[in-house]
Amino acid sequence: QVQVVESGGGLVQPGGSTTLSCAASGTIVNIDVMGWYRQTPGEQRELVATITQLGTKKYGDSVKGRFSLSRDDAKNTVYLQMNSLKPEDTAVYYCHARLVDGMGLLHDTWGQGTRVTVSS
């Protein structure tokens, strides 16, 4: 099977920084797009940052200029560097990947989420 697993998160002070990681596992031939979304109670999931196979990045307006997405293709892993954190960034952050497995099947998979709390 294929899956994505998040790591990182926790409590960060306003203005601080932290990094989230997401690793895709299983037999993976291609990752079409991979990145992060976030959600707070009562709200829809919001785009944070994604990167396509070709390297095109997209950032949500609320995080642009503060967050940076990178990837390690050899490890099927993406990293979200989060800087200048604000209390409004408090959310559960979910990793998402659209990928092709070893059988040529396309998967649209979500991680379980990791909490980021920005508070003094």
N, C-alpha and C positions, 0 to 999 in steps of 0.2 A: 504494500500500500504506500501511498504518498501522503505526506502531511507537512505542516509547517509548525514550528515550535518557537515561541517567543522567550526571550530572557531579558533580564534587566528590569528597570522600573524601581519603584519605591518612593520614598519621601525625599523631596528636594526643596530647598529654600527658594523663594522668589529671587530671580536673577541668576540662579544657579544653572548647572548643566548636568546632563546625564546622557547615556547612550543606551538605546535598545537594540537588540539583535534578534534576527529571525532566520532560522535555518530550515530549509526544505530538505526532507529526507525521503528515501525510497529510490527506486530506479527512475531517474529523471533524464529525459533527453533534451528538453528545452523548457526554459521559463519565459513565457511570453511577456508577462508583467508581474512585478512583485513590489510590495510596499506595505504601507501602514494606513489604517483608518482609526478613528477614535470615537468613543461614545460616552455620553453622560446620561444619567437617569432621565427618562422622558424625552430624550432627543434622538434624532436619527444619526446613524453613523456618518461621520464626516471624513472626507478625504484629508489625509495628512501629507503623504508623499508617496509617489510611485515611480518606478523606473521600468522601462520597457526593455525587451531584448536588445534593441538597437541603441539603448542608452538614453533615450528621451526621458527626462524627469518632469514630473508635475508636482506642484506643491499647492496645498490649500492656502487661500488668501490669508488666513489667520496665522499661519506659521512661516510664510515666505520671508526669507531674510534671517530667520532665527534657527530653523531646522535645516539639516543637510542629510541627504540620503546617499549612501554609497553601497557598493556590492563587491563581493568576492565570488567570482564565477566558479572558481575551483571548489569552493565550499558550499555553493548554492545558498549563500547567506547575504542578507542585506543588513545594513546598520543605519540607524537613525540617530544622528547627533543632534541633541536638543539643547539649545543655548538660550540664554536670557529668558528663562522660564517664568511664566506668569501663573497666578492662581487659576486663571481661565483655561490653562492647559491641563488641569486636573481632569483625568478621564481614564477609562480603560482603553488601552491601545491594542488593536487587533492587527496581526499580520495577515496579509492576503497574498495568494499567488495563483496565477493562471499558468498551468504548466502541462507539458506533454510527458507521459510516462513511457516506459520501455516498450509498451504494446501499442504506442501511437495514440493513446486515449488522452483526451483533453480533460483536465481537472480544474475546477474552480474551488479552491480550498481556503479555509479560514483557520487561524489559530484560536486558542482558547482565550487569549487576551492577557495582558499584564497591566497592572494598575500603576499609574503615575500620579502622585499627589504632590502638588506644589503648595506649600504652606510654611509659614514661619512659626 
